[in-house]
Amino acid sequence: MKWRVPVGEWSDRAAFILGGGPSLAEVDVDAIRGRGAVIAVNNAGFDLAPWADVLFFADGQSRWYGWNRARLPEFKGPLIVTRAVVPEGDPRLRQVKFLPREPLSRDPGGLAGHCGGSSAINLAYLLGARVIVLLGFDMRPGNWHDKHRLPTLPGWHRDRFIPAIERMAPHLAADGCLVLNATKGSALRCFPSVDLQELLALEDIARAEAEKYTRIWECPEYRRLSPGMLECERALAVCEMQRGESLTDFGAGTCRATEWFQGQGISALAVDHVDNARETSVPFVNACLWDMADRLAVTDWGFCCDVMEHIPPEKVGSVLDQIRALTMRGTYFRIATRPDQMGRLIGKTLHLTVRGAEWWRRQIEARWLTVDVIEKTDRDLIVMARP
C-alpha cells in the first residue's frame, strides 16, 4: 500500500480541506461541491462530505482507523490516504511516509505537518493545487462532532499544530501556492483570512464572465478589429520601450498585439481569462484579471487596451491594484467610455463599467504617481501611468 502522490494531478483545480474544528458544524459544505477538489479529514469524510475526492487521516497509532474501519464504505470518494501504518483493507487505501522534520515535503512519497490538517495541506500541495482553502481549521480545543474518542491534549494546538503549519507557510508561498483560511475565528494567522461566501461569489462572477467571453469570441464579427493593434505602435513610442525589456498584455484577446511587441524585441506575455480568442502562439497565461497577482511575474511594462471597461464595477479597483503590482516602469491604458455595441451578438452587455474619462483618470492616479493623458475623446481615454 506504499504510495507516491501523483504530483500535479490537481494543477487545474482549487482544493478545499475540511478540518476538525468546531466551526465546521456551521459551514454549508455542499456549497463547495463541484467548486474544486476536496480533502475531508477524519469523520468529515463520513458525515459531511462522503463525496469528497480524498478521505485523509493521520493518527500515528492507528486508533482512528481501528475505531472507524467499519465505516470506510460510507465514504464514496476514490481515495483514502494516511500517513499511519494500518492493515491492508479497503482497496482505495494509500499509505505515505510521515516526514515530521520537514517543514513542507516535496517528496511525493511522504507528508510533513503534525496534525491531520497540516498533512492534508501538504497533500493538496503535492497534488498541484495552486489555491487551497481551509475550513474547520479553528486551531482551538473541540471538534465539530462528538465522535472523537480522545480529545486533543492541552496546549497541542498552540504548541504543536499551529507552529507546524507556520513553518509550512513560507515554503508554500515561495512555490506559488496560495492558501486561504476561510475558518471563522481561527487562531491560525499565517494565511490570509477570507469569507467563504464572498470567495465563492467571486468565483461565480469569474465563471460567468469567462462563459460570456467564450461565446463572444466565437463570433467572427467580434474578431475583425483588434483594439490593441491600433495602439501598440504608439505605446512603444510613448513608453520608450527598449529591446530586451518585458511587457504583460493584460486582457490580450486575440494576442495580435502581444505578437507585435515580440516582433519589436520585447519579451511579451499575454494574459486573458479565456483562451479561445488566441490567434498566435505567444506565451500565454489563462487568468482572471482580478485574481492573477500570484500567478504572474513582474514585468517592465503593462499594456491594457479596451479591457478595463469590461471589468465588473466592484472589481475595477482590484484589477488596477494587481496591474500596478505586476509592472515596474509603467502601464499604457486605453479605456472606452461609452456602452458597447457588440454584446448584442450574444444578448449580453460587455462594457460593465461605463464611466467618463475623468472618473477613470482618478482611479489610475490613485495608484500611479504620474498619469499622462495621451488622448481624450468622447469615446476613449488613453493614458500612460508611471510609478
C-alpha positions in Angstrom: 0.0 0.0 0.0 3.0 2.3 0.0 2.1 5.2 -2.3 3.6 8.1 -4.2 1.4 11.1 -4.6 0.7 11.8 -8.3 2.3 15.2 -8.4 0.4 17.8 -10.3 -2.8 15.9 -10.8 -4.8 18.8 -9.4 -2.9 21.5 -11.2 -6.0 23.0 -12.8 -8.1 22.8 -9.6 -8.5 24.7 -6.4 -8.6 22.4 -3.3 -10.8 22.7 -0.2 -9.7 21.0 3.1 -12.3 20.1 5.7 -10.6 20.0 9.1 -12.0 19.1 12.5 -12.6 22.4 14.3 -16.0 23.3 15.8 -16.7 26.0 13.3 -17.1 23.3 10.6 -20.5 22.5 12.0 -21.8 25.9 10.8 -20.5 25.5 7.2 -22.7 24.5 4.3 -20.3 22.0 2.9 -22.5 21.3 -0.1 -21.7 24.9 -1.3 -18.1 23.8 -2.2 -19.2 20.7 -4.0 -18.1 20.9 -7.7 -16.0 24.1 -7.0 -12.7 22.3 -6.6 -11.1 19.1 -5.2 -12.0 18.3 -1.6 -10.0 16.6 1.1 -12.1 15.5 4.1 -10.1 14.9 7.3 -11.3 12.1 9.6 -15.0 12.0 10.2 -15.8 14.7 7.7 -15.4 12.0 5.0 -18.4 10.1 6.5 -20.7 12.7 8.0 -20.2 15.9 5.9 -18.6 15.1 2.5 -18.8 11.4 1.6 -18.4 12.6 -2.0 -15.0 14.2 -1.3 -12.1 13.3 -3.6 -9.9 12.2 -0.6 -10.5 11.0 2.9 -7.4 11.7 4.9 -6.4 10.5 8.4 -3.1 10.9 10.2 -3.4 9.0 13.6 0.1 7.7 14.1 -1.1 5.0 16.5 -3.8 3.9 14.1 -6.5 4.4 16.7 -8.8 6.4 14.4 -8.6 3.6 11.8 -9.4 1.0 14.4 -12.5 2.9 15.6 -13.7 3.7 12.1 -12.6 0.8 9.9 -16.2 -0.5 9.6 -17.3 3.0 8.4 -14.9 3.3 5.5 -17.6 2.0 3.0 -19.6 5.1 3.9 -17.0 7.2 2.1 -17.8 7.2 -1.6 -14.7 9.0 -2.9 -11.9 7.4 -4.9 -9.0 7.7 -2.4 -8.3 7.1 1.3 -4.9 8.4 2.2 -3.0 8.1 5.5 0.5 8.6 6.9 -0.3 5.9 9.6 0.7 2.3 9.4 -2.5 0.3 9.1 -3.5 -3.2 8.0 -4.5 -3.7 4.4 -8.2 -3.4 3.8 -10.1 -1.0 1.6 -8.7 -1.1 -1.9 -8.8 2.7 -2.0 -6.4 2.9 0.9 -2.9 4.5 0.3 -0.1 4.9 2.8 2.7 7.5 2.6 5.6 8.2 4.9 5.4 10.7 7.8 8.2 13.3 7.5 7.9 15.4 10.7 11.2 17.1 10.4 10.4 18.6 7.0 8.6 22.0 7.1 7.0 21.0 3.8 7.5 17.7 2.0 8.3 17.9 -1.7 8.8 14.2 -1.7 5.7 12.5 -3.3 6.3 9.5 -1.0 5.8 11.4 2.2 3.9 14.2 4.0 5.1 16.8 6.6 3.0 18.5 9.2 1.9 17.5 12.7 -1.9 17.2 12.7 -4.1 15.7 10.0 -5.0 19.2 8.7 -1.4 20.2 8.1 -0.6 17.0 6.4 -3.7 17.4 4.2 -2.3 20.8 3.2 0.9 19.1 2.1 -1.1 16.5 0.2 -3.0 19.2 -1.7 0.2 21.0 -2.5 1.8 17.9 -3.9 -1.2 17.1 -6.0 -0.7 20.5 -7.6 -3.5 22.7 -6.2 -2.4 26.4 -6.6 -5.2 27.6 -4.3 -6.0 25.8 -1.1 -9.0 26.9 1.1 -9.1 25.8 4.7 -12.4 25.1 6.6 -12.6 23.9 10.2 -9.0 25.0 11.0 -10.0 26.6 14.3 -6.8 25.5 16.0 -8.6 25.6 19.3 -9.9 22.7 21.5 -13.0 21.0 20.4 -14.4 19.3 17.3 -17.4 19.8 15.0 -18.7 16.4 16.1 -18.8 14.3 19.3 -17.3 11.2 17.9 -13.7 11.8 18.7 -12.9 9.4 21.5 -9.8 11.0 22.7 -9.7 14.9 22.9 -6.6 16.7 21.8 -4.1 17.1 24.6 -4.0 20.5 26.3 -1.8 23.0 24.6 -1.2 20.9 21.5 -3.0 23.4 19.1 -0.8 26.3 20.4 2.5 24.4 20.8 2.5 21.8 18.0 -0.3 22.1 15.4 0.0 25.9 14.7 3.8 26.0 14.7 4.0 23.1 12.2 1.7 25.0 9.8 3.5 28.3 10.4 6.8 26.5 9.3 5.0 25.3 6.2 3.5 28.7 5.2 6.6 30.4 3.7 7.5 27.4 1.6 4.0 27.2 0.2 4.1 30.9 -0.7 7.6 30.6 -2.3 6.3 27.8 -4.5 3.3 29.9 -5.7 0.7 28.0 -3.7 -1.9 30.4 -2.2 -3.5 29.2 1.0 -6.7 31.0 2.2 -8.2 30.4 5.6 -12.0 30.5 5.4 -12.4 29.4 9.1 -14.2 32.0 11.1 -12.4 33.0 14.3 -9.4 30.8 13.5 -6.3 31.0 15.8 -4.2 30.2 12.7 -2.9 33.6 11.4 -0.2 32.7 8.9 -2.6 32.7 5.9 -5.0 35.4 4.6 -8.4 35.1 6.1 -11.4 35.1 3.7 -15.2 34.7 4.0 -16.3 31.6 2.2 -19.4 33.0 0.7 -17.6 36.0 -0.6 -14.9 33.8 -2.1 -17.5 31.6 -3.8 -19.3 34.7 -5.1 -16.0 35.9 -6.7 -15.7 32.5 -8.4 -19.3 32.8 -9.7 -18.5 36.2 -11.2 -15.3 35.0 -12.8 -17.1 31.9 -14.2 -20.0 33.9 -15.6 -17.7 36.4 -17.3 -15.5 33.6 -18.8 -18.5 31.9 -20.2 -19.7 35.1 -21.7 -16.4 35.8 -23.5 -16.0 32.3 -24.6 -19.3 32.8 -26.5 -18.5 36.2 -27.9 -15.1 35.2 -29.2 -16.9 32.5 -31.3 -18.5 35.3 -33.3 -16.3 36.3 -36.3 -17.6 39.9 -36.1 -16.0 40.3 -32.7 -12.6 39.3 -34.1 -12.4 41.7 -37.0 -10.9 44.6 -35.1 -8.0 44.3 -32.6 -8.0 47.5 -30.5 -4.6 46.6 -29.2 -3.2 46.7 -32.8 -4.4 50.3 -33.0 -2.3 51.3 -30.0 0.7 49.1 -29.8 3.0 51.3 -32.0 2.1 54.4 -30.1 2.5 52.6 -26.8 6.0 51.5 -27.8 7.0 55.1 -28.6 5.3 56.8 -25.7 6.8 54.3 -23.2 10.2 54.4 -25.0 10.4 50.6 -24.6 13.7 49.0 -25.5 14.6 45.7 -27.0 15.1 43.1 -24.2 12.6 44.7 -21.9 9.5 42.8 -20.8 5.7 43.5 -21.1 2.4 42.0 -20.0 -0.6 42.4 -22.2 -3.5 42.4 -19.8 -6.7 41.2 -21.4 -4.9 40.2 -24.6 -7.8 38.8 -26.6 -6.5 37.6 -30.0 -2.9 38.2 -28.9 -2.1 40.0 -32.1 -0.7 43.0 -30.2 1.3 40.7 -28.0 2.9 39.1 -31.0 3.6 42.6 -32.5 5.5 43.6 -29.3 7.5 40.4 -29.5 8.5 41.3 -33.1 10.0 44.5 -31.7 12.3 42.6 -29.4 10.1 42.9 -26.3 9.6 39.8 -24.1 5.8 39.9 -24.1 3.3 37.8 -22.2 -0.4 37.6 -23.0 -3.0 37.2 -20.1 -6.7 36.6 -20.6 -9.5 34.7 -18.8 -10.4 32.7 -21.9 -8.1 31.1 -24.4 -10.4 30.6 -27.4 -9.7 34.1 -28.6 -6.0 33.5 -29.2 -4.7 33.6 -32.8 -1.0 33.4 -32.1 1.4 31.2 -30.2 2.8 33.8 -27.9 3.4 32.9 -24.2 0.0 32.9 -22.6 -1.5 32.7 -19.1 -5.2 31.9 -18.6 -6.1 34.0 -15.6 -8.9 36.2 -14.3 -7.6 39.8 -14.1 -8.8 40.3 -10.6 -7.2 37.0 -9.5 -3.8 36.9 -11.2 -1.2 38.5 -9.0 0.0 35.2 -7.5 0.4 33.6 -10.9 2.5 36.2 -12.8 6.0 37.6 -12.7 6.6 41.3 -12.6 7.4 42.9 -16.0 8.8 46.3 -17.0 5.7 47.4 -18.8 1.9 46.8 -18.9 -0.4 47.2 -21.9 -4.1 47.2 -21.3 -6.2 48.2 -24.3 -10.0 48.3 -24.3 -10.2 46.0 -21.3 -11.0 48.0 -18.1 -14.5 48.9 -19.3 -15.3 45.2 -19.4 -14.5 44.7 -15.7 -17.4 44.4 -13.3 -17.5 47.7 -11.3 -16.8 46.0 -7.9 -13.6 44.5 -9.4 -12.1 47.6 -11.1 -10.0 48.5 -8.0 -8.6 45.0 -7.6 -7.6 44.8 -11.3 -5.8 48.2 -11.2 -4.1 47.2 -7.9 -2.8 44.0 -9.4 -1.7 45.6 -12.7 0.2 48.2 -10.6 1.8 45.4 -8.5 2.9 43.5 -11.6 4.5 46.3 -13.6 7.7 48.2 -12.7 8.1 51.0 -15.2 4.5 51.9 -16.2 1.3 50.8 -18.0 -0.3 52.1 -21.1 -4.1 52.1 -20.9 -6.8 52.7 -23.5 -10.3 52.6 -21.9 -13.6 53.0 -23.7 -16.1 55.4 -22.0 -19.2 54.5 -24.0 -21.5 51.5 -24.0 -20.6 48.6 -26.2 -22.4 47.6 -29.4 -21.1 44.0 -29.9 -22.8 42.4 -26.9 -26.0 42.2 -28.9 -24.4 39.3 -30.8 -25.0 37.1 -27.8 -27.6 39.2 -25.9 -25.2 40.3 -23.2 -23.6 43.5 -22.0 -19.9 43.7 -22.5 -19.0 47.1 -21.1 -19.9 46.7 -17.5 -18.1 49.8 -16.1 -19.1 52.8 -18.4 -17.7 55.9 -16.8 -16.3 59.2 -18.0 -12.7 59.9 -18.7 -12.2 61.9 -15.5 -13.5 59.1 -13.4 -11.1 56.7 -14.9 -8.2 59.1 -14.6 -8.9 59.5 -10.9 -8.9 55.7 -10.4 -5.5 55.4 -12.1 -4.0 58.4 -10.3 -4.9 56.8 -7.0 -2.4 54.0 -7.9 0.3 55.6 -10.1 2.4 58.7 -9.3 2.4 60.1 -12.8 -0.5 59.8 -15.2 -0.1 61.5 -18.6 -3.2 61.8 -20.8 -2.2 60.9 -24.3 -5.7 61.3 -25.8 -9.2 62.0 -24.5 -12.3 61.9 -26.8 -16.0 61.3 -26.3 -15.2 57.6 -26.9 -11.9 56.8 -25.2 -9.3 57.8 -22.7 -5.7 56.9 -23.4 -3.1 57.4 -20.6 0.4 56.4 -19.7 0.7 55.7 -16.0 4.2 55.6 -14.3 5.1 54.8 -10.7 
